[in-house]
């Protein structure tokens, strides 16, 4: 059982009652804190709710920005809602109850750039109760942009106009809009006078955020220019829409479904989609990693990550998957290259890594979306390139074709015919961990992982290209995939598949690198006997004694991205192992193994440290470089997207294209 509380149901949705008192924990690169957070949101704002009863509001519309942090309190007499002993974390809302005052902060559906606040005051005494109910938020805009080391705390160059309003009444806000306050930061406060007889209850509604932005149309989830006049209707309609959105794609579940599935799947879907943000520069929606990468260090990267996160949405919320695909393709340049990341002001950031795999993720998401929806018309719609290139938009299909050409012609292959590694593939530290000279690997290194992944991705992309009338690209992609599949098959060393090559060096011949193994199975490079033997080896080594799933090296970390592919590959040859690996990915598994560690209770990082580490169940830190996932170890969208995608694969949901020469 969790040391922090327990799962429950609220508003017909899974929720968590947080009952723990202050429990300090170490952020490694920042001072210790007792605050535990979970992030919820809609397709515009992220609401960071905490065990201290306070909230933060994050908006990535124009960059990595906090509108407000550690704030948001209702007061009535001596009662202050942040003093509530129990905090209810819902999938889209946050609720506190203390002394007859119940306060709920709710994220409306769609692109609404403000939160709706309902405060219910009940007179629990025997006499008339009179007093002012106030709602307070402190606005302190903060831009986060490539901060490695101490937090800089700098205001954005063009801070947003942030407001607080009692619904239908008083409205205050920061400078720059039709509001009452003349500064860009400070405490916003509005109130209402209440007079309640014994047993009487009154409800007061507020909203906080970018009040001059659009509101929600519950019928279409679009964003009209005016808000509904009745907040109670908006509140009820929002929750009804969220129940339909979060529960309908998942239910009904078979009677034998484990309870963690019924709880966690809608929870994961809510927190995944709550990480989206309408992009004010490139169009579409961002769906970045969040966690320390965005909220602490201030960048959106790597480009592969939003594409990964959107893969399950191709089946569950395909319009958002398409929006993320379009947005991430718009990061790129006309030659088909995708930058490693965007910085905190949405500018390409290419100084750290030059990955070789990113185009594959765009081609995969495009193929997954088309296979799931049958929508080919979307690929004729224009997509811009990043404004820094000054290039004209092209149809999405052409953008993807150019990415295929970049992968084929610029990334290219090396001496052994494998896709080159450049200075990283999926594993940002692959070259460092390879033991081969860095400059040599960048110049001539090859990634068997890239080859194995490409041998699966390119045939499904070829099927899409063919449907779009591009037979030449389809034929080339299939031929390339078959060549790579054969080369990956040759990397079997009798126990596992090798990982990479450098001039005169073989990486992964004497130690197992997990990330390449599932792809070797999925692309058909492994025979049936090899696949079953490989899964046994993984079970006996990488998975042995690891309650959260397979380590990516025998003594390494546990990565959601890798273990999703392991579940998928194992489902073809060893379903029992596949289901067991999936269960190890669950929040319930983390709680059972590490009940005193908050990360992994409701949300998590991109990876966990193995049980052999000095901080098992926590996550990585590189203090010598001023960076640490442990500094913000929740709200990484891999912890929500990858269990969802793995579950879909366990149900047999995938774009299946027969592979030429696939071996039984």
HELIX and SHEET records of a PDB file:
HELIX    1   1 UNK A   81  UNK A   83  5                                   3    
HELIX    2   2 UNK A  231  UNK A  248  1                                  18    
HELIX    3   3 UNK A  259  UNK A  273  1                                  15    
HELIX    4   4 UNK A  291  UNK A  291  1                                   1    
HELIX    5   5 UNK A  292  UNK A  296  3                                   5    
HELIX    6   6 UNK A  303  UNK A  310  1                                   8    
HELIX    7   7 UNK A  313  UNK A  316  1                                   4    
HELIX    8   8 UNK A  318  UNK A  329  1                                  12    
HELIX    9   9 UNK A  358  UNK A  373  1                                  16    
HELIX   10  10 UNK A  377  UNK A  380  5                                   4    
HELIX   11  11 UNK A  387  UNK A  389  5                                   3    
HELIX   12  12 UNK A  396  UNK A  405  1                                  10    
HELIX   13  13 UNK A  406  UNK A  411  3                                   6    
HELIX   14  14 UNK A  430  UNK A  434  1                                   5    
HELIX   15  15 UNK A  438  UNK A  444  1                                   7    
HELIX   16  16 UNK A  448  UNK A  467  1                                  20    
HELIX   17  17 UNK A  471  UNK A  489  1                                  19    
HELIX   18  18 UNK A  514  UNK A  522  1                                   9    
HELIX   19  19 UNK A  528  UNK A  540  1                                  13    
HELIX   20  20 UNK A  560  UNK A  573  1                                  14    
HELIX   21  21 UNK A  575  UNK A  584  1                                  10    
HELIX   22  22 UNK A  587  UNK A  593  1                                   7    
HELIX   23  23 UNK A  623  UNK A  625  5                                   3    
HELIX   24  24 UNK A  629  UNK A  632  5                                   4    
HELIX   25  25 UNK A  638  UNK A  650  1                                  13    
SHEET    1   A 9 UNK A   5  UNK A  10  0                                        
SHEET    2   A 9 UNK A  13  UNK A  18 -1                                        
SHEET    3   A 9 UNK A  87  UNK A  90 -1                                        
SHEET    4   A 9 UNK A  93  UNK A  98 -1                                        
SHEET    5   A 9 UNK A 101  UNK A 107 -1                                        
SHEET    6   A 9 UNK A 114  UNK A 122 -1                                        
SHEET    7   A 9 UNK A 201  UNK A 209 -1                                        
SHEET    8   A 9 UNK A 163  UNK A 166 -1                                        
SHEET    9   A 9 UNK A 171  UNK A 173 -1                                        
SHEET    1   B 5 UNK A  37  UNK A  41  0                                        
SHEET    2   B 5 UNK A  45  UNK A  50 -1                                        
SHEET    3   B 5 UNK A  55  UNK A  59 -1                                        
SHEET    4   B 5 UNK A  65  UNK A  71 -1                                        
SHEET    5   B 5 UNK A 142  UNK A 143 -1                                        
SHEET    1   C 4 UNK A  79  UNK A  80  0                                        
SHEET    2   C 4 UNK A  73  UNK A  76 -1                                        
SHEET    3   C 4 UNK A 129  UNK A 139 -1                                        
SHEET    4   C 4 UNK A 186  UNK A 196 -1                                        
SHEET    1   D 2 UNK A 277  UNK A 278  0                                        
SHEET    2   D 2 UNK A 285  UNK A 286 -1                                        
SHEET    1   E 3 UNK A 299  UNK A 301  0                                        
SHEET    2   E 3 UNK A 341  UNK A 343 -1                                        
SHEET    3   E 3 UNK A 348  UNK A 349 -1                                        
SHEET    1   F 2 UNK A 382  UNK A 383  0                                        
SHEET    2   F 2 UNK A 394  UNK A 395 -1                                        
SHEET    1   G 3 UNK A 446  UNK A 447  0                                        
SHEET    2   G 3 UNK A 500  UNK A 502 -1                                        
SHEET    3   G 3 UNK A 505  UNK A 507 -1                                        
SHEET    1   H 2 UNK A 558  UNK A 559  0                                        
SHEET    2   H 2 UNK A 607  UNK A 608 -1                                        
SHEET    1   I 2 UNK A 621  UNK A 622  0                                        
SHEET    2   I 2 UNK A 627  UNK A 628 -1                                        
END                                                                             
